[in-house]
Amino acid sequence: MKTFTRTLTALAAAVSIAFSGAAVSTAAPVAPVQGVSVVAAKKAPAVAIGKIPTKTVKGSAKATIKPLAKAAKGVKITSKVLTVKQGKKTVAKNKASVKLKTGTYKVTTKVNYKVGKKKGTISKTQTLTVKKAAAKKSWAAPKGKSCPAGFPVKGNKTGSNKEWKYHVEGGQFYGRTTPEQCFKNTSDARKAGYRVSKR
């Protein structure tokens, strides 16, 4: 009887070990945890400050510049001003618009804005050039006895009395005159010191 009991106990232990091993062997392997990187979307600026383009003026005229700024949706611009420096000299400070003569400047645009109840400020500095427009040429060089297209008036300095005269198409001496200068119109010829030919 004792032998039978010992045999039963040994059998039960073997079965227990067998089932335990099966459970371990069939357990699913655990995959290693991998790091996941999340890239945050770049937030659009509340206010974008634009670059003031190069200005061109005629003669002694001045160029008027104003701040360039654009607000994002839901953003309200409360003020935008300019501070302008030329070298170490401050030409204008916190102005809504500035008149500038020809030259090179450092221009700082400052913008105050609100998003709901929250206030913010943004600024940007740029180099700005104000150029003088090239003067339009009032005369052109002749080609022998002919004037180039667009400059039909002949200016001649070698008359019998060394007088400066201008000749227009249809005039008696127009065809035979060899000009020193050719003009767009009679007004330009007079400004250059010529007088009208009598023939």
GUSEVEX-887768 format. One record per atom (N, C-alpha, C): residue in three letters; x, y, z. Coordinates in steps of 0.2 Angstrom, whole numbers, padded with zeros to 4 digits, always signed. Layout:
BEGIN
ALAXYZ ...
This chain:
BEGIN
MET+0004-0006+0000 MET+0000+0000+0000 MET+0004+0006+0000 LYS+0010+0006+0004 LYS+0014+0012+0004 LYS+0017+0013-0002 THR+0019+0007-0005 THR+0022+0008-0012 THR+0018+0011-0017 PHE+0012+0009-0017 PHE+0007+0012-0021 PHE+0006+0019-0020 THR+0006+0021-0014 THR+0005+0029-0012 THR+0011+0033-0015 ARG+0017+0030-0014 ARG+0023+0033-0016 ARG+0023+0034-0023 THR+0020+0029-0027 THR+0020+0029-0034 THR+0015+0034-0036 LEU+0010+0035-0033 LEU+0005+0040-0035 LEU+0007+0047-0034 THR+0011+0048-0028 THR+0013+0055-0027 THR+0018+0057-0032 ALA+0023+0052-0034 ALA+0028+0053-0039 ALA+0025+0055-0045 LEU+0019+0051-0047 LEU+0016+0053-0053 LEU+0013+0060-0054 ALA+0010+0061-0048 ALA+0006+0068-0047 ALA+0012+0074-0048 ALA+0017+0073-0045 ALA+0023+0078-0046 ALA+0025+0078-0053 ALA+0026+0073-0056 ALA+0028+0073-0063 ALA+0023+0077-0068 VAL+0017+0075-0066 VAL+0011+0078-0070 VAL+0012+0086-0069 SER+0012+0088-0063 SER+0012+0095-0061 SER+0018+0099-0064 ILE+0024+0095-0064 ILE+0030+0098-0067 ILE+0029+0099-0075 ALA+0026+0094-0078 ALA+0025+0094-0085 ALA+0020+0100-0087 PHE+0015+0100-0083 PHE+0010+0106-0085 PHE+0013+0113-0084 SER+0017+0113-0079 SER+0021+0119-0077 SER+0025+0121-0083 GLY+0029+0116-0085 GLY+0034+0118-0091 GLY+0030+0120-0097 ALA+0024+0116-0098 ALA+0020+0118-0104 ALA+0018+0125-0104 ALA+0016+0127-0098 ALA+0013+0134-0097 ALA+0019+0139-0098 VAL+0025+0138-0096 VAL+0030+0142-0097 VAL+0032+0142-0104 SER+0032+0136-0108 SER+0035+0136-0115 SER+0030+0139-0119 THR+0023+0139-0117 THR+0018+0142-0122 THR+0017+0149-0121 ALA+0020+0152-0116 ALA+0019+0159-0114 ALA+0022+0164-0120 ALA+0018+0169-0122 ALA+0020+0173-0128 ALA+0026+0177-0126 PRO+0031+0178-0130 PRO+0037+0182-0128 PRO+0035+0189-0128 VAL+0038+0193-0124 VAL+0036+0200-0123 VAL+0041+0204-0127 ALA+0038+0208-0132 ALA+0042+0212-0136 ALA+0045+0218-0133 PRO+0051+0220-0134 PRO+0055+0225-0131 PRO+0051+0232-0133 VAL+0051+0236-0128 VAL+0047+0243-0129 VAL+0052+0248-0133 GLN+0049+0250-0139 GLN+0053+0255-0143 GLN+0051+0262-0142 GLY+0056+0266-0142 GLY+0055+0274-0141 GLY+0051+0277-0147 VAL+0046+0281-0146 VAL+0043+0284-0151 VAL+0044+0291-0151 SER+0047+0294-0156 SER+0048+0302-0156 SER+0042+0305-0159 VAL+0039+0310-0156 VAL+0034+0314-0158 VAL+0036+0321-0160 VAL+0036+0323-0166 VAL+0038+0330-0168 VAL+0032+0335-0168 ALA+0033+0340-0164 ALA+0027+0345-0163 ALA+0027+0349-0169 ALA+0021+0351-0171 ALA+0020+0355-0177 ALA+0022+0362-0176 LYS+0026+0365-0181 LYS+0028+0372-0180 LYS+0023+0377-0179 LYS+0022+0381-0174 LYS+0017+0385-0173 LYS+0018+0392-0177 ALA+0013+0394-0181 ALA+0014+0400-0185 ALA+0014+0406-0181 PRO+0018+0411-0183 PRO+0019+0417-0178 PRO+0013+0421-0178 ALA+0011+0424-0173 ALA+0005+0428-0172 ALA+0005+0434-0177 VAL+0011+0437-0178 VAL+0012+0442-0182 VAL+0018+0441-0187 ALA+0017+0442-0193 ALA+0023+0442-0198 ALA+0025+0449-0200 ILE+0031+0451-0199 ILE+0033+0458-0201 ILE+0036+0457-0208 GLY+0034+0461-0213 GLY+0037+0461-0220 GLY+0042+0465-0220 LYS+0046+0464-0226 LYS+0052+0468-0227 LYS+0050+0474-0232 ILE+0052+0480-0230 ILE+0051+0486-0233 ILE+0055+0486-0239 PRO+0053+0487-0246 PRO+0057+0486-0251 PRO+0061+0493-0253 THR+0066+0492-0257 THR+0070+0498-0259 THR+0066+0503-0262 LYS+0067+0509-0260 LYS+0063+0515-0263 LYS+0067+0519-0268 THR+0064+0522-0273 THR+0067+0526-0278 THR+0064+0533-0278 VAL+0068+0538-0278 VAL+0065+0545-0278 VAL+0068+0549-0283 LYS+0064+0554-0286 LYS+0066+0559-0291 LYS+0069+0565-0288 GLY+0075+0567-0290 GLY+0078+0573-0288 GLY+0079+0573-0280 SER+0076+0579-0277 SER+0077+0580-0270 SER+0071+0577-0266 ALA+0067+0573-0269 ALA+0061+0571-0266 ALA+0063+0566-0260 LYS+0058+0565-0256 LYS+0059+0560-0250 LYS+0054+0554-0251 ALA+0056+0548-0249 ALA+0052+0542-0249 ALA+0048+0541-0243 THR+0042+0540-0243 THR+0038+0538-0237 THR+0038+0531-0236 ILE+0040+0529-0230 ILE+0039+0522-0228 ILE+0035+0521-0222 LYS+0032+0515-0222 LYS+0027+0513-0217 LYS+0028+0506-0215 PRO+0026+0504-0209 PRO+0027+0497-0206 PRO+0023+0492-0211 LEU+0026+0486-0212 LEU+0022+0481-0215 LEU+0022+0475-0211 ALA+0016+0474-0209 ALA+0014+0468-0204 ALA+0008+0465-0205 LYS+0007+0458-0205 LYS+0001+0454-0206 LYS+0000+0450-0200 ALA-0006+0450-0197 ALA-0008+0446-0191 ALA-0011+0440-0193 ALA-0010+0435-0189 ALA-0013+0428-0190 ALA-0021+0429-0188 LYS-0024+0423-0190 LYS-0031+0423-0188 LYS-0032+0424-0180 GLY-0037+0428-0178 GLY-0038+0429-0171 GLY-0033+0433-0167 VAL-0029+0436-0171 VAL-0024+0441-0168 VAL-0025+0448-0170 LYS-0025+0453-0166 LYS-0027+0460-0167 LYS-0020+0464-0166 ILE-0018+0468-0171 ILE-0013+0472-0171 ILE-0015+0479-0167 THR-0012+0480-0162 THR-0014+0487-0158 THR-0010+0493-0160 SER-0003+0491-0162 SER+0001+0497-0165 SER+0007+0494-0169 LYS+0009+0498-0174 LYS+0015+0496-0177 LYS+0019+0503-0179 VAL+0025+0503-0177 VAL+0029+0509-0178 VAL+0036+0508-0180 LEU+0039+0513-0183 LEU+0046+0512-0185 LEU+0051+0516-0181 THR+0057+0514-0181 THR+0063+0517-0178 THR+0068+0517-0183 VAL+0071+0523-0186 VAL+0075+0523-0191 VAL+0082+0526-0189 LYS+0087+0523-0191 LYS+0094+0525-0189 LYS+0098+0526-0195 GLN+0102+0531-0196 GLN+0107+0531-0201 GLN+0114+0532-0198 GLY+0118+0527-0198 GLY+0124+0527-0194 GLY+0122+0526-0187 LYS+0125+0531-0183 LYS+0124+0531-0176 LYS+0118+0536-0174 LYS+0116+0540-0180 LYS+0111+0545-0179 LYS+0104+0542-0179 THR+0099+0543-0174 THR+0092+0541-0175 THR+0088+0546-0179 VAL+0086+0544-0184 VAL+0082+0549-0189 VAL+0075+0549-0186 ALA+0072+0544-0184 ALA+0065+0544-0182 ALA+0064+0538-0177 LYS+0060+0539-0172 LYS+0059+0535-0166 LYS+0051+0533-0165 ASN+0049+0527-0166 ASN+0042+0525-0164 ASN+0037+0529-0168 LYS+0038+0530-0175 LYS+0034+0534-0179 LYS+0030+0529-0184 ALA+0023+0531-0185 ALA+0019+0527-0189 ALA+0021+0527-0197 SER+0024+0533-0199 SER+0027+0533-0205 SER+0033+0538-0205 VAL+0038+0537-0210 VAL+0044+0541-0210 VAL+0045+0543-0217 LYS+0048+0550-0218 LYS+0050+0552-0224 LYS+0058+0552-0224 LEU+0060+0549-0229 LEU+0068+0548-0230 LEU+0071+0550-0236 LYS+0076+0554-0236 LYS+0080+0556-0242 LYS+0084+0550-0244 THR+0088+0551-0250 THR+0092+0546-0252 THR+0097+0544-0247 GLY+0099+0537-0247 GLY+0104+0535-0242 GLY+0102+0528-0240 THR+0106+0525-0235 THR+0105+0518-0232 THR+0104+0519-0225 TYR+0099+0515-0223 TYR+0096+0516-0216 TYR+0095+0509-0213 LYS+0095+0509-0206 LYS+0093+0503-0202 LYS+0086+0504-0199 VAL+0081+0500-0202 VAL+0074+0502-0200 VAL+0072+0496-0195 THR+0069+0498-0190 THR+0066+0493-0185 THR+0059+0494-0185 THR+0055+0488-0187 THR+0048+0488-0186 THR+0046+0485-0180 LYS+0042+0488-0176 LYS+0040+0486-0169 LYS+0032+0485-0169 VAL+0029+0479-0168 VAL+0022+0478-0168 VAL+0020+0476-0161 ASN+0015+0479-0159 ASN+0011+0477-0153 ASN+0005+0473-0155 TYR+0003+0468-0152 TYR-0003+0464-0154 TYR-0007+0461-0148 LYS-0013+0458-0149 LYS-0017+0455-0143 LYS-0019+0449-0146 VAL-0019+0443-0142 VAL-0023+0437-0144 VAL-0027+0436-0138 GLY-0034+0437-0139 GLY-0038+0437-0133 GLY-0036+0443-0128 LYS-0035+0441-0122 LYS-0033+0446-0117 LYS-0025+0446-0116 LYS-0022+0442-0120 LYS-0015+0441-0119 LYS-0011+0446-0124 LYS-0006+0450-0122 LYS-0003+0455-0126 LYS+0004+0452-0128 GLY+0006+0455-0134 GLY+0013+0453-0136 GLY+0016+0458-0140 THR+0023+0458-0141 THR+0027+0462-0145 THR+0032+0459-0149 ILE+0033+0461-0155 ILE+0037+0458-0160 ILE+0041+0463-0164 SER+0047+0463-0165 SER+0051+0468-0169 SER+0056+0464-0174 LYS+0058+0468-0179 LYS+0062+0466-0184 LYS+0066+0471-0187 THR+0073+0471-0188 THR+0077+0476-0191 THR+0079+0474-0197 GLN+0079+0479-0202 GLN+0082+0477-0209 GLN+0086+0483-0211 THR+0090+0482-0217 THR+0093+0488-0220 THR+0089+0490-0226 LEU+0088+0497-0226 LEU+0084+0499-0232 LEU+0088+0505-0235 THR+0087+0504-0242 THR+0091+0509-0246 THR+0085+0513-0250 VAL+0087+0520-0250 VAL+0083+0525-0254 VAL+0087+0527-0259 LYS+0085+0526-0266 LYS+0090+0527-0271 LYS+0087+0533-0275 LYS+0091+0537-0279 LYS+0089+0542-0283 LYS+0088+0539-0290 ALA+0082+0541-0293 ALA+0081+0539-0300 ALA+0085+0541-0305 ALA+0088+0537-0309 ALA+0092+0540-0315 ALA+0089+0545-0319 ALA+0092+0550-0320 ALA+0089+0556-0324 ALA+0089+0553-0331 LYS+0083+0555-0334 LYS+0081+0553-0341 LYS+0086+0558-0346 LYS+0089+0554-0351 LYS+0093+0558-0355 LYS+0089+0562-0360 SER+0090+0568-0361 SER+0086+0573-0365 SER+0089+0573-0372 TRP+0095+0570-0373 TRP+0097+0570-0380 TRP+0101+0564-0382 ALA+0103+0563-0388 ALA+0106+0557-0390 ALA+0111+0559-0395 ALA+0117+0555-0396 ALA+0122+0556-0401 ALA+0119+0555-0408 PRO+0121+0559-0413 PRO+0119+0558-0420 PRO+0123+0552-0423 LYS+0120+0550-0429 LYS+0124+0545-0433 LYS+0125+0548-0440 GLY+0130+0552-0441 GLY+0131+0556-0447 GLY+0126+0562-0447 LYS+0122+0562-0452 LYS+0117+0567-0453 LYS+0111+0565-0450 SER+0110+0559-0448 SER+0104+0556-0445 SER+0104+0556-0438 CYS+0098+0557-0435 CYS+0096+0556-0428 CYS+0093+0549-0426 PRO+0095+0546-0421 PRO+0091+0540-0419 PRO+0084+0541-0418 ALA+0080+0535-0418 ALA+0073+0535-0417 ALA+0071+0538-0411 GLY+0066+0542-0410 GLY+0064+0545-0404 GLY+0067+0552-0403 PHE+0073+0554-0406 PHE+0076+0560-0405 PHE+0077+0564-0412 PRO+0071+0566-0415 PRO+0071+0569-0422 PRO+0073+0576-0422 VAL+0074+0580-0417 VAL+0076+0587-0417 VAL+0084+0587-0418 LYS+0086+0591-0423 LYS+0094+0591-0424 LYS+0096+0598-0421 GLY+0101+0597-0416 GLY+0105+0603-0413 GLY+0111+0604-0417 ASN+0112+0610-0420 ASN+0118+0611-0424 ASN+0122+0618-0421 LYS+0128+0617-0420 LYS+0132+0622-0417 LYS+0137+0626-0422 THR+0137+0624-0428 THR+0142+0626-0433 THR+0139+0630-0438 GLY+0134+0634-0437 GLY+0131+0639-0442 GLY+0136+0644-0444 SER+0134+0648-0449 SER+0139+0653-0451 SER+0141+0658-0446 ASN+0137+0659-0441 ASN+0139+0664-0436 ASN+0140+0660-0429 LYS+0142+0654-0430 LYS+0143+0650-0424 LYS+0137+0650-0419 GLU+0131+0650-0422 GLU+0125+0650-0417 GLU+0123+0643-0416 TRP+0120+0642-0410 TRP+0117+0636-0409 TRP+0110+0636-0411 LYS+0108+0632-0416 LYS+0101+0632-0419 LYS+0099+0624-0419 TYR+0092+0624-0418 TYR+0089+0617-0419 TYR+0085+0617-0425 HIS+0085+0611-0428 HIS+0081+0610-0434 HIS+0076+0605-0433 VAL+0070+0606-0436 VAL+0064+0601-0435 VAL+0063+0598-0442 GLU+0060+0592-0442 GLU+0058+0589-0449 GLU+0054+0593-0453 GLY+0055+0594-0459 GLY+0051+0598-0463 GLY+0054+0605-0465 GLY+0059+0606-0460 GLY+0063+0613-0461 GLY+0067+0613-0467 GLN+0069+0619-0470 GLN+0073+0619-0476 GLN+0080+0616-0476 PHE+0083+0617-0470 PHE+0090+0614-0469 PHE+0090+0608-0465 TYR+0085+0605-0464 TYR+0085+0599-0459 TYR+0089+0593-0463 GLY+0087+0592-0469 GLY+0091+0586-0472 GLY+0098+0587-0473 ARG+0100+0593-0474 ARG+0108+0594-0475 ARG+0112+0596-0469 THR+0108+0596-0463 THR+0111+0598-0457 THR+0115+0592-0454 THR+0121+0593-0452 THR+0124+0587-0448 THR+0124+0589-0440 PRO+0120+0586-0436 PRO+0119+0588-0429 PRO+0125+0586-0425 GLU+0126+0590-0420 GLU+0130+0589-0414 GLU+0126+0585-0409 GLN+0120+0586-0408 GLN+0116+0583-0403 GLN+0109+0582-0406 CYS+0105+0577-0404 CYS+0098+0576-0406 CYS+0094+0576-0400 PHE+0088+0579-0401 PHE+0084+0580-0395 PHE+0077+0576-0396 LYS+0073+0575-0391 LYS+0067+0572-0391 LYS+0062+0577-0394 ASN+0063+0583-0392 ASN+0058+0588-0393 ASN+0061+0595-0393 THR+0058+0600-0396 THR+0061+0607-0396 THR+0062+0610-0389 SER+0058+0608-0384 SER+0058+0610-0377 SER+0065+0608-0375 ASP+0067+0602-0376 ASP+0074+0600-0373 ASP+0079+0603-0377 ALA+0078+0605-0383 ALA+0084+0608-0387 ALA+0085+0615-0384 ARG+0079+0619-0383 ARG+0079+0626-0380 ARG+0083+0626-0373 LYS+0081+0621-0369 LYS+0084+0620-0362 LYS+0092+0619-0363 ALA+0094+0616-0368 ALA+0101+0615-0370 ALA+0105+0621-0373 GLY+0101+0626-0374 GLY+0104+0632-0377 GLY+0103+0634-0384 TYR+0099+0630-0387 TYR+0098+0631-0395 TYR+0092+0635-0396 ARG+0092+0639-0402 ARG+0086+0642-0404 ARG+0084+0640-0410 VAL+0078+0641-0412 VAL+0075+0638-0418 VAL+0078+0641-0424 SER+0079+0637-0429 SER+0081+0640-0435 SER+0076+0643-0439 LYS+0077+0649-0442 LYS+0072+0653-0446 LYS+0070+0649-0452 ARG+0074+0644-0455 ARG+0071+0640-0460 ARG+0073+0633-0459 
